[in-house]
Amino acid sequence: MKAVVTLGVGDFGQLSYQDVPLPQPLAGEVLLQVLASSVNSTDINTRLGWYAPDVTASTQTLAAQTGRTGTTPDTGGWSGTTRFPLIQGTDCCGRVVQLGAGCNPALLGQRVLVRPCMRPHGFALPDNLWLGSDMDGAFSQFVKVPATEVFPVLSPMSDAALGCLPCAYGTAENMLVQARVQPGMHVVVTGASGGVGLATVQLAKRRGAVVTAITSPEKVAALRTLGADHVLDRNDSAVASLGPQCADVVVDNVAGVGFGDKLKLLKRGGRLVTSGAIAGPLVQFDLRTLYLNNLSILGCTAWDEAVFSGLVGYIEREEIQPIVAQTYPLAHIVQAQREFLKKRHLGKFALIPA
């Protein structure tokens, strides 16, 4: 089969579209024909070694550098080390084409989504493994995964649209669950035009929240049409525009130099929730703002058990609709990731295997 193999830490030259052996499902595993995947920041971050503690730059800044190359594991992965060569691809919409021993025969032939955040030691512990980072993923024609992580989905939605959902929408839903978002709450979403940002806007509105989206100036109008109650230019001061202590929850995957001001937006007892730091992982804030106002900062990587099954229900009831900015053949992944890093798009880039 054909796959995009990431050879090591480094630039686009580490992505090789090549022939690889067809995986064989073991007991409790299923083999999927990949129908669609998509581009995510985490796939790029893993290739760049962005998760290493010595990295302090944004994803875009690191991507512009050419010095971080190599074929040996380093500390730049989700779990500290990354096994290279690796087939990445966190998102997967696929069709079950082969069953390992002990799998439910009813799965055969079904179109499914794969839960990319897997909890190998159960949901009482925060341990997690991610498709495409800790194991081979969906940048391939076929992928094998545990049968417990596939979820049949009955929907007229296209393969490309479904392939854009798991990582972004699962991450967004998990943050809203962890932050205990309820109807009528004011939720501020930074980076609202990206995959996770748009998903958060949609899912927060689905919960009945009042949503303020923060985005680049050229995308303000589009965010209004997509359901945000208020939209702010990211170049403007959110505190000056909204007033201090106005929000119940801030969902911030941007971080960087503006992080401290996001805490000032929160009411007493408010919560800031994050699962990313695209503008840079090192931040400054006044600790007094945190403790004098009884605020909470929640880091979210491990998903709650109900998150993904709930997301599939939203899809089947047509309560959410991903925005597919563009579709690329998997073989053109370098072009797709280059365009992704320009941040000119709204929504997700789908990848379709040949």
N, C-alpha and C positions, 0 to 999 in steps of 0.2 A: 504494500500500500504506500501511498504518498503521505508525507508528513513534513511539517516545518520543525526541524530539530535545532534547538538552541545549544550551541557547542560549548559555550562558556560565558563568563562575564565580559561584557563589552558592547560595542556599537552594532549597527545593523549587519555588519559582516559576520556576526556570530549566528545569524539566522540562515539555515540551510534547508532548502526545499528538496527533499530526496526520498528515495525508496527506503523503507524500513520493514522489518518483519511484521506480519499481521499478529496482533496479540491474541492469545488463547485464554479464554475465561477459565479460572479455577473454580472450585466449589464455592458457591455463594456469590459468584460474579456473573455479570452479563456482558456480552459484546454488543456495542452499539455502532451502527453506521451513523457517522456524524452528518447531520443535515445542515447545521449552522452553528457558528460560534461568533465571537465578537472581540473587538479590541478593548482592553481594559488597562488602566494605569498600572495595576499590579503586575500584569504580564511584562510591561516595559520595565517596571521597577526591579523585578527579579532578574531580568537580563542585565540590567545596569549594575546590579549589586547595591541598589539604593538602600536596602534595609541594614546594611553594615553600619555599626556605630560610628565609624569615622566619617561617614557621609553627612554633611550638614546642608547641602544645596537642595534646591527644588529638582523635581524630575526633569523639567525642561533644561535647566542649567547643566545637570549631569549628562543628559543626552547629547548636549552640544560638545562635551569633552570627548577626547579620543584615547586617553591614557589608560582607562580601566579595562584591560583585556586579559584573558587567561582562560584556561580550560580546566582548572582545578576548583573544587568547592571552596568558598570563602564564607564569611559571616554575613553575606548580603541577602540571605533568603528569609522567608517567613519564620522558619524554625531555627535560624542561625546558620545552617549550611544548606547549600543547594547541590543536588546531585546532577552533574552534567556528564554526558549530553542528556538533555531533557526535552520532551515534547511539552510545550506550554499550552495554554488555552483553558481559562477558568470557566468559560461559559460553554454549555453544551445542550443543544436540542438534537436528539437523535432518535433512531429507530432500533428497537431490540431485534438483533438478527441471530443471536446464539445464546444459549443458556448454559451456565455451569451446573454442576451437580447440586441438587437441593433447591434450585430456584423455581419460583412459581411459573408453571407453563403458560398461564394467562398473559404473562408479560411479552411473550414472543410476538413480534410484529407490531407492537404498540409504539406510538410516538410518545416520547418521554422527555422530561427535563431532568438534568442531573443536579442534585444539591451539591454545590461546589465546596461548601464548608462541612466537613465530615467530623463526627465526634467519636473517635474510636473507643474511648473509655466511658461512653455514656454522657448524658446531658447534665449530670450533677457535677461534673468536673469541666474546667474550661479548656482542656486539651482539645486541639483541633488539627485536622489535616486538610489541605486545600488542593483541589484538582488543578493541575497545571503548575503547581509550585512544589508540592510535596510528593507528587506522583505524576505520571504522564497524563496529559490532558487532551483537549479537543482540537488542537491545531493539526488535525490528521483526518484521514478518511474513516478510520475506525478507532474506537477506544474501549478499553474494558474498565468497568467500575463495579463496586459492590452493589448487589441487587437492592440492598436497603436504601441506596441513595438515588434510585430512579423513581420518578413520579409520572405516571401516565397523565396526559393532559388532553382533554376533549375541547377543542377550540378551533374556530375557522382561521385563527391568526396564522400568518405565514411562518415558514421555518425561520426566515431571517429575523422576523420580529421576536419570535420565541427565543432565538439564540442570543438576543440582546438582553434578556430578562434576568437570568439567575443571579449573577454576581451583583449587578447594580441594584436591582429591586430587592433582593434578599438582604443586602447590606443596609439599604435604606429602611426596610421594614424592621430589621433587627434593632437599629438605632431608635426608631420610634417606639418600639416595644420597651427597650431598656429605659428610655426617657419617660415612659408612662404618659404618652400624649393622649389627651382626652378631648372630646368635642368642646369647642369654644376657646381652647388654649391658643395663645399667640406663639407661633413657631417661626423663627428666623432661620433661613437656609442660605448658607454661603455657597459659592460655586454652583449656582442653581441651574446653569445651562449644560453642565456635564451629565454623564450617565447617571451617577448616584444622585446628583443634585436634582435633576428632573424627576427621577424616581421618588425622591423625598418629597418634592412639591406635590406630586400626584397622590402619594400615599398619605401624606398629612391631610390633604384636602378630603380624601376618602374617609378619614377619621373625624371629619367635621372641625378641623382646626382652622384658625385664621393664619394665613401664610404670607410672610414677607420674604421675597426672593431677592438675593443680592447677586448681580451678574455684571458682565461687561456692558458698556454703553450701547454697543450695536445690537445687543440681544434683549434689551429692556422691553421693547414692544412685543416680541415673541413670547416672553415669559408671561406677560399680561394675558395674551390670548390662550395660554396653556393652563390658566386657572389660578395663578397667584393673585392674592388679594391686593398686595402692594409689591412694587418692584423698585429696587434701589440700584443706582449706578455704583459699582464697587469702588470707584474713585472718590465717591463722596463719603463723608463721615456718617456711619449708621447711627451713632449716638446722637449727633446733631439733627439728623433727619427724623428719627423715631422718638428720641428722648431716652434718658437713662431709665433703667428698671421697667422696661415695657414688655418684656418677653417672658414667657414661661419656660421655653426651651429654645436653645440655639443648636442647630445641627451644622457643625463646622468641619469640613474636610479640606479646608484651605490652609489654615494655620499661618505660619510666616509672621511677618512683622505686625499684622493687624490683630493678632490673637487676643491681646489684652483688652482691646476695646470691646470685643464680643462679650466678655464677662460683664462689662458695664451695662449691657443691654438687659441682663437678667433681673427679674424680680427677686425679692428675698425668697430663698428656698428653691430657686430656679436651677435648671440643669443644662450644662453644655455637654453634648455628646459628639464623639468623633471616631472615625475609622480611617482617617487619612491625613496627609499633610503635603498637598501638592505644591504649595508655595514655600515649603521648607519645614523641616521637623523640629528645629530649635526655636522656642518662643520665649517671650518675656511677658510677665504680668505681675500685678501688684497682689501679693498673697493676702493683703488685708481685704481686698475686694472679695476674695474667695471666702475667708472665714468669718468676716463681720456680717456677711449677708447669707450665711448658711448655704452657699452654693455647692453644687456637685459637678465634677468633671468625670465623665464616663467614657472609658475606652472600650470599643466594641469590635471584637474580631470573631469570637465564638458565638454562633447563632443559637438562639433558643429553639427547642424542638418544634414548636408550633409555627415557626416563622415560614418555612418553605411550603409546608402543606397549606397554610393559609394563603400564601401567595398564589399557588396553583388554583385555589378556589376563586380568588379575585379574577384571575385570567378567565376561568371558565364562565364566570358570571359577567364578564366583559366590563369590569369595574376599573380596569387600568389598560392603558395602551402605550407601549413604548414608541419613542420617536426614532425611526431608523434614518439617520442622516445620509448614509450611503452604503452600498453593498459592493464588496470586493471579492474576487476569487481568492481562495486561501493562498495560492501561489504568489499573489501580489501583496503579501503581508507587509513587506517593507514600505511600499507606497502607502498602505493604509496607516501604518504607525507613524510615518513621517507627517501625513496630513493630520492625524490625531494630535500630534504634539504642537501643531500650529494653533490649536484651540479656536479655530474659526467656525467650527460646526456647532450644531445644536442636536444633542441626542447621542446615538451610538453608531459605530461603524460595524456592520455585519460582515462576517467572513464565511464564504461558502466553499467547501471542498469540491474538487473536480469530480 
